[in-house]
């Protein structure tokens, strides 16, 4: 069977295929193509609560009409969490999925800028 057909069957590209072949030759007794995660994909409840608290703090800044803030500052948010020894992914997709992120308030429009 040609390599290309095998790649299609197991759903990998050429680079991954040869990485699997190498792994097989190094240890044929323990070789497996099953993917095993090493970490937990879910944040703990305490971390999730801290993230939500910080997002709500950012949300208050965004909704304040006196401040020219229109989007979340995820870098600053991550830094505040890091000071509390909490590590979160670069994009806080968990919070986004839970509906705690507001990207653009209905009442305010982003100012337009142009080149003159």
Secondary structure, 3 states (H helix, E strand, C coil): CCHHHHHHHHCCCHHHHHHHHHHHHHCCCCCCCCCCCCCCCCCCHHHHHHHHHHHHHHHHHHHCCCCCCCCCCHHHHHHHHHHCCCCCCCCCHHHHHCCCCCCCCCCCCCCCCCCC
